[in-house]
Amino acid sequence: MSGIALWWRAVRPFSFTVSVIPPILGTVLAVLGNPGLEINWFRFILTVIGCVTAHSGANLLSDYYDYKVRVDREGTFGSSGLLVDKIMQPGQILKGGVIAISVALGIGLYLVFVTPNPMLLLGVIFIGGIFAVFYTANPFAFKYNALGDIAVFISFGSAMVLGAYYVQVHSFSWAPVLYALPIAQLVDAILHSNNLRDIENDEAVDIKTIPILVGEKVSKWMYYGLILGAYLLILILIVWAGLPMLSLLTFLSLPLAVKLVRMVRDKDKMPKKQFAMIDAATAQCHLTFGALMIISIIIHIVIRQ
């Protein structure tokens, strides 16, 4: 396997949907809330690259620390598997993570420099950086102290969406914060499904996740709430927060959501290798839901003109 292919596997590109959907949604919402706005495409592209690069860095750092604390070890699922399989060295992965985070920080600082009234944007970038670096690194290690859900909910939800919105509009609005909540729930569902799958493996190395704290039965119900709650939030946002009615298009992804709920319900009846794909399957639902939400808003904007 070539060096490029190895690094591509290391950053786990299948998960990039969670860092691509939010900045696109934030930019589309900027146009929705500000008729006549001309998108700055260069800054939009930089925003997407910055989000994905930060996500890549977080994935690499997570691989490094998961391996160090033995969350990732022989017989476990998750991560890129490159360290467990001895294909790459921990130092390589750590260096790659630091470089990726540094590149993302450089992009973020450039956007702060060219954005009027940049303090809010700087705050969003600071929060995202803290969660990216200390998701698994000490002294916070959010993932290992049952705080990973909060980190991903904020980072890949309202923070990224608001940040992308602000890059274009240069002013605050509650719309991107609120409209990001359904996809934030689905991002958290990805992590929650991963932790639900890994309860036994994580307990063995004495870390804390929500499923470990509340148990498998409650965790399943939490997963149902995260998945199906995203659709309920769409209805609430349409009725009380002005989200376009066309956002009901997101319900076209409901069959995927129902399939996931059934999969989690029947977790104990299926082979472990089959259930191991629950996080990737949940990410697919997030992608479909997020894409439909973006498309629905674009259609609304076109019709409105």
ZAMARSE-846682 format. One record per residue (C-alpha): residue number from 1; residue in one letter; x, y, z. Coordinates in nm, 2 decimals. Layout:
BEGIN
R    nr   rest        u        v        w
R   NUM      a        X        Y        Z
...
//
This chain:
BEGIN
R    nr   rest        u        v        w
R     1      m     0.00     0.00     0.00
R     2      s     0.14     0.34    -0.10
R     3      g     0.21     0.62     0.15
R     4      i    -0.08     0.82     0.02
R     5      a    -0.32     0.53     0.05
R     6      l    -0.20     0.47     0.40
R     7      w    -0.26     0.82     0.51
R     8      w    -0.60     0.82     0.34
R     9      r    -0.69     0.52     0.54
R    10      a    -0.55     0.68     0.86
R    11      v    -0.77     0.99     0.84
R    12      r    -1.08     0.77     0.80
R    13      p    -1.24     0.95     0.50
R    14      f    -1.57     0.76     0.54
R    15      s    -1.64     0.99     0.83
R    16      f    -1.58     1.31     0.65
R    17      t    -1.95     1.36     0.58
R    18      v    -1.99     1.49     0.93
R    19      s    -1.74     1.77     0.86
R    20      v    -1.86     1.85     0.51
R    21      i    -2.23     1.88     0.56
R    22      p    -2.21     2.15     0.84
R    23      p    -2.01     2.41     0.65
R    24      i    -2.23     2.36     0.34
R    25      l    -2.54     2.39     0.55
R    26      g    -2.41     2.71     0.72
R    27      t    -2.33     2.87     0.38
R    28      v    -2.67     2.78     0.24
R    29      l    -2.84     2.92     0.55
R    30      a    -2.64     3.24     0.50
R    31      v    -2.81     3.29     0.16
R    32      l    -3.15     3.18     0.30
R    33      g    -3.14     3.45     0.58
R    34      n    -2.98     3.72     0.37
R    35      p    -3.15     3.75     0.03
R    36      g    -2.92     3.88    -0.24
R    37      l    -2.60     3.77    -0.06
R    38      e    -2.32     3.67    -0.29
R    39      i    -2.13     3.38    -0.16
R    40      n    -1.75     3.43    -0.13
R    41      w    -1.66     3.10    -0.29
R    42      f    -1.29     3.11    -0.20
R    43      r    -1.37     3.15     0.17
R    44      f    -1.64     2.88     0.14
R    45      i    -1.39     2.64     0.00
R    46      l    -1.13     2.73     0.27
R    47      t    -1.40     2.68     0.53
R    48      v    -1.48     2.33     0.41
R    49      i    -1.11     2.24     0.38
R    50      g    -1.05     2.38     0.73
R    51      c    -1.33     2.17     0.88
R    52      v    -1.22     1.85     0.71
R    53      t    -0.86     1.91     0.80
R    54      a    -0.95     1.97     1.16
R    55      h    -1.16     1.65     1.16
R    56      s    -0.87     1.46     1.00
R    57      g    -0.63     1.58     1.28
R    58      a    -0.88     1.48     1.54
R    59      n    -0.92     1.13     1.39
R    60      l    -0.54     1.09     1.39
R    61      l    -0.50     1.21     1.74
R    62      s    -0.78     0.98     1.85
R    63      d    -0.61     0.68     1.68
R    64      y    -0.29     0.76     1.86
R    65      y    -0.44     0.80     2.21
R    66      d    -0.69     0.51     2.16
R    67      y    -0.39     0.29     2.09
R    68      k    -0.19     0.42     2.38
R    69      v    -0.46     0.36     2.64
R    70      r    -0.55     0.03     2.47
R    71      v    -0.90     0.12     2.36
R    72      d    -0.78     0.00     2.02
R    73      r    -0.61    -0.34     2.05
R    74      e    -0.63    -0.67     1.88
R    75      g    -0.99    -0.80     1.86
R    76      t    -1.15    -0.45     1.88
R    77      f    -1.34    -0.26     1.61
R    78      g    -1.31     0.10     1.51
R    79      s    -1.03     0.35     1.42
R    80      s    -0.82     0.30     1.11
R    81      g    -0.66    -0.02     1.24
R    82      l    -0.31     0.09     1.12
R    83      l    -0.16     0.09     1.47
R    84      v    -0.32    -0.23     1.59
R    85      d    -0.20    -0.40     1.27
R    86      k     0.15    -0.25     1.31
R    87      i     0.13    -0.10     0.96
R    88      m     0.22     0.25     1.09
R    89      q     0.40     0.37     1.40
R    90      p     0.24     0.57     1.68
R    91      g     0.48     0.86     1.63
R    92      q     0.38     0.89     1.26
R    93      i     0.01     0.91     1.35
R    94      l     0.08     1.17     1.62
R    95      k     0.29     1.38     1.39
R    96      g     0.02     1.36     1.12
R    97      g    -0.24     1.47     1.37
R    98      v    -0.04     1.77     1.48
R    99      i     0.03     1.88     1.12
R   100      a    -0.34     1.85     1.02
R   101      i    -0.45     2.05     1.33
R   102      s    -0.19     2.31     1.25
R   103      v    -0.31     2.34     0.89
R   104      a    -0.67     2.38     1.01
R   105      l    -0.56     2.64     1.26
R   106      g    -0.38     2.83     0.99
R   107      i    -0.69     2.83     0.77
R   108      g    -0.90     2.94     1.07
R   109      l    -0.67     3.23     1.15
R   110      y    -0.67     3.35     0.79
R   111      l    -1.05     3.35     0.79
R   112      v    -1.05     3.54     1.12
R   113      f    -0.81     3.80     0.97
R   114      v    -1.03     3.86     0.66
R   115      t    -1.36     3.86     0.84
R   116      p    -1.50     4.18     0.99
R   117      n    -1.59     4.17     1.36
R   118      p    -1.41     3.83     1.39
R   119      m    -1.44     3.77     1.77
R   120      l    -1.74     3.53     1.74
R   121      l    -1.56     3.34     1.46
R   122      l    -1.24     3.33     1.67
R   123      g    -1.45     3.19     1.96
R   124      v    -1.60     2.92     1.74
R   125      i    -1.26     2.82     1.61
R   126      f    -1.12     2.81     1.97
R   127      i    -1.40     2.58     2.09
R   128      g    -1.36     2.35     1.79
R   129      g    -0.98     2.34     1.85
R   130      i    -1.02     2.25     2.21
R   131      f    -1.26     1.97     2.13
R   132      a    -1.04     1.84     1.84
R   133      v    -0.71     1.83     2.04
R   134      f    -0.85     1.73     2.38
R   135      y    -1.11     1.48     2.26
R   136      t    -0.87     1.21     2.36
R   137      a    -0.56     1.40     2.48
R   138      n    -0.51     1.50     2.85
R   139      p    -0.59     1.68     3.06
R   140      f    -0.95     1.67     2.95
R   141      a    -0.97     1.35     2.73
R   142      f    -1.34     1.41     2.67
R   143      k    -1.39     1.08     2.50
R   144      y    -1.27     0.88     2.80
R   145      n    -1.47     1.07     3.05
R   146      a    -1.82     1.04     2.90
R   147      l    -1.80     1.39     2.75
R   148      g    -1.74     1.28     2.39
R   149      d    -2.11     1.32     2.30
R   150      i    -2.10     1.69     2.41
R   151      a    -1.78     1.75     2.21
R   152      v    -1.91     1.61     1.88
R   153      f    -2.26     1.75     1.92
R   154      i    -2.12     2.11     1.96
R   155      s    -1.83     2.08     1.72
R   156      f    -2.01     1.91     1.42
R   157      g    -2.34     2.08     1.49
R   158      s    -2.39     2.45     1.57
R   159      a    -2.02     2.54     1.59
R   160      m    -1.94     2.44     1.23
R   161      v    -2.27     2.56     1.09
R   162      l    -2.25     2.90     1.27
R   163      g    -1.88     2.94     1.18
R   164      a    -1.95     2.89     0.81
R   165      y    -2.25     3.12     0.83
R   166      y    -2.05     3.39     0.99
R   167      v    -1.77     3.37     0.74
R   168      q    -2.02     3.48     0.47
R   169      v    -2.25     3.71     0.67
R   170      h    -2.02     3.86     0.94
R   171      s    -2.30     3.88     1.19
R   172      f    -2.47     3.64     1.44
R   173      s    -2.80     3.47     1.39
R   174      w    -2.98     3.21     1.59
R   175      a    -3.10     3.04     1.27
R   176      p    -2.78     2.84     1.20
R   177      v    -2.75     2.75     1.57
R   178      l    -3.10     2.61     1.58
R   179      y    -3.11     2.46     1.23
R   180      a    -2.79     2.27     1.30
R   181      l    -2.95     2.07     1.59
R   182      p    -3.10     1.78     1.38
R   183      i    -2.77     1.70     1.22
R   184      a    -2.59     1.75     1.55
R   185      q    -2.82     1.48     1.69
R   186      l    -2.73     1.24     1.40
R   187      v    -2.36     1.31     1.45
R   188      d    -2.39     1.22     1.82
R   189      a    -2.59     0.91     1.71
R   190      i    -2.28     0.80     1.52
R   191      l    -2.06     0.83     1.83
R   192      h    -2.32     0.68     2.05
R   193      s    -2.36     0.37     1.82
R   194      n    -1.98     0.33     1.83
R   195      n    -1.98     0.34     2.21
R   196      l    -2.28     0.11     2.23
R   197      r    -2.10    -0.14     2.01
R   198      d    -1.78    -0.12     2.22
R   199      i    -1.92    -0.13     2.58
R   200      e    -1.74    -0.45     2.67
R   201      n    -1.41    -0.35     2.51
R   202      d    -1.41     0.00     2.67
R   203      e    -1.50    -0.13     3.01
R   204      a    -1.19    -0.36     2.99
R   205      v    -0.96    -0.05     2.99
R   206      d    -1.15     0.14     3.25
R   207      i    -1.27     0.44     3.04
R   208      k    -1.61     0.60     3.07
R   209      t    -1.87     0.65     2.80
R   210      i    -2.24     0.72     2.82
R   211      p    -2.34     0.35     2.74
R   212      i    -2.11     0.23     3.01
R   213      l    -2.26     0.47     3.26
R   214      v    -2.63     0.40     3.18
R   215      g    -2.61     0.05     3.05
R   216      e    -2.70    -0.11     2.72
R   217      k    -3.08    -0.10     2.75
R   218      v    -3.10     0.27     2.83
R   219      s    -2.83     0.33     2.56
R   220      k    -3.05     0.17     2.30
R   221      w    -3.34     0.40     2.39
R   222      m    -3.10     0.70     2.37
R   223      y    -3.00     0.59     2.02
R   224      y    -3.36     0.57     1.92
R   225      g    -3.41     0.92     2.05
R   226      l    -3.11     1.07     1.88
R   227      i    -3.21     0.91     1.54
R   228      l    -3.58     0.97     1.54
R   229      g    -3.55     1.30     1.74
R   230      a    -3.38     1.46     1.44
R   231      y    -3.70     1.42     1.24
R   232      l    -3.91     1.55     1.53
R   233      l    -3.68     1.85     1.54
R   234      i    -3.74     1.93     1.17
R   235      l    -4.11     1.95     1.25
R   236      i    -4.05     2.17     1.55
R   237      l    -3.82     2.40     1.36
R   238      i    -4.07     2.43     1.07
R   239      v    -4.35     2.53     1.31
R   240      w    -4.17     2.75     1.56
R   241      a    -3.84     2.86     1.41
R   242      g    -3.92     2.94     1.04
R   243      l    -3.74     2.65     0.88
R   244      p    -3.87     2.61     0.52
R   245      m    -4.15     2.36     0.48
R   246      l    -3.95     2.19     0.20
R   247      s    -3.72     2.06     0.48
R   248      l    -3.98     1.78     0.51
R   249      l    -3.78     1.63     0.23
R   250      t    -3.55     1.50     0.50
R   251      f    -3.82     1.25     0.58
R   252      l    -3.72     1.07     0.26
R   253      s    -3.43     0.93     0.47
R   254      l    -3.66     0.80     0.74
R   255      p    -3.65     0.44     0.61
R   256      l    -3.28     0.44     0.67
R   257      a    -3.34     0.57     1.02
R   258      v    -3.60     0.29     1.09
R   259      k    -3.35     0.03     0.96
R   260      l    -3.09     0.16     1.20
R   261      v    -3.33     0.15     1.50
R   262      r    -3.42    -0.21     1.42
R   263      m    -3.05    -0.29     1.38
R   264      v    -2.98    -0.16     1.73
R   265      r    -3.29    -0.32     1.87
R   266      d    -3.17    -0.66     1.74
R   267      k    -2.80    -0.60     1.84
R   268      d    -2.78    -0.93     2.04
R   269      k    -2.93    -1.13     1.76
R   270      m    -2.67    -1.06     1.50
R   271      p    -2.30    -1.14     1.46
R   272      k    -2.06    -0.89     1.61
R   273      k    -1.89    -0.83     1.28
R   274      q    -2.23    -0.73     1.13
R   275      f    -2.31    -0.49     1.41
R   276      a    -1.96    -0.35     1.39
R   277      m    -2.08    -0.15     1.09
R   278      i    -2.34     0.04     1.29
R   279      d    -2.14     0.36     1.31
R   280      a    -2.08     0.36     0.93
R   281      a    -2.44     0.29     0.87
R   282      t    -2.54     0.58     1.10
R   283      a    -2.30     0.81     0.92
R   284      q    -2.48     0.71     0.59
R   285      c    -2.81     0.83     0.75
R   286      h    -2.65     1.15     0.86
R   287      l    -2.52     1.21     0.50
R   288      t    -2.85     1.14     0.34
R   289      f    -3.05     1.35     0.59
R   290      g    -2.80     1.64     0.57
R   291      a    -2.79     1.64     0.19
R   292      l    -3.17     1.64     0.18
R   293      m    -3.19     1.93     0.42
R   294      i    -2.94     2.13     0.21
R   295      i    -3.12     2.05    -0.11
R   296      s    -3.45     2.15     0.03
R   297      i    -3.32     2.49     0.14
R   298      i    -3.16     2.55    -0.20
R   299      i    -3.49     2.47    -0.37
R   300      h    -3.67     2.71    -0.13
R   301      i    -3.42     2.98    -0.22
R   302      v    -3.45     2.93    -0.59
R   303      i    -3.83     2.93    -0.57
R   304      r    -3.83     3.25    -0.36
R   305      q    -3.63     3.44    -0.61
//
